Amino acid sequence: MYGATHFFAVEVKKSDRVRGDDVRGLLVFRKDYPECRPILLHRGPGWLEIDAIPCWPVEDFRSGLRPGYGGVPGIGAG
C-alpha cells in the first residue's frame, strides 16, 4: 500500500503462530525499499515484533480499518 504520505509492505500469514522465518520476505523488501513500513498480519492472538517488523493479529488490523481514512490501523498514514 502506498500513497502520497505513506508506503507500507503488508504480508498476511494464515498461521496462528509467527516465527522469525515468517518475516524473511519483508526483510528483503525493506532492504530494497528502506522507506517502506513493513507489517506482518497473522491469525494468532498476540501482537509482537520480529526484527523491527510489527506482527499483528489480522482481526485487530481488520477491525481498525476505516473507509476513507487512508492510514493503517495502529500506525496512521505515515
Backbone hydrogen bonds, N-H to C=O, Kabsch-Sander energy under -0.5 kcal/mol:
donor,donor_aa,acceptor,acceptor_aa,energy
3,G,6,H,-3.0
8,F,1,M,-3.7
9,A,37,R,-1.2
10,V,8,F,-0.6
11,E,39,I,-2.4
13,K,41,L,-3.1
22,D,19,R,-1.4
23,V,20,G,-1.3
24,R,21,D,-1.4
27,L,23,V,-2.4
28,V,24,R,-2.0
29,F,25,G,-2.3
30,R,26,L,-2.8
31,K,27,L,-1.7
32,D,28,V,-1.7
33,Y,29,F,-2.4
36,C,33,Y,-2.1
37,R,7,F,-2.2
39,I,9,A,-2.7
40,L,54,P,-2.7
41,L,11,E,-3.3
42,H,56,W,-2.3
43,R,15,S,-2.4
44,G,15,S,-0.6
48,L,55,C,-2.2
50,I,53,I,-2.2
53,I,50,I,-1.5
55,C,48,L,-3.4
56,W,40,L,-2.5
56,W,54,P,-0.5
58,V,42,H,-3.5
61,F,57,P,-2.0
62,R,58,V,-3.1
63,S,59,E,-2.4
64,G,60,D,-0.9
64,G,61,F,-0.8
65,L,62,R,-1.2
69,Y,66,R,-2.0
72,V,76,G,-2.4
75,I,72,V,-2.5
76,G,72,V,-3.2
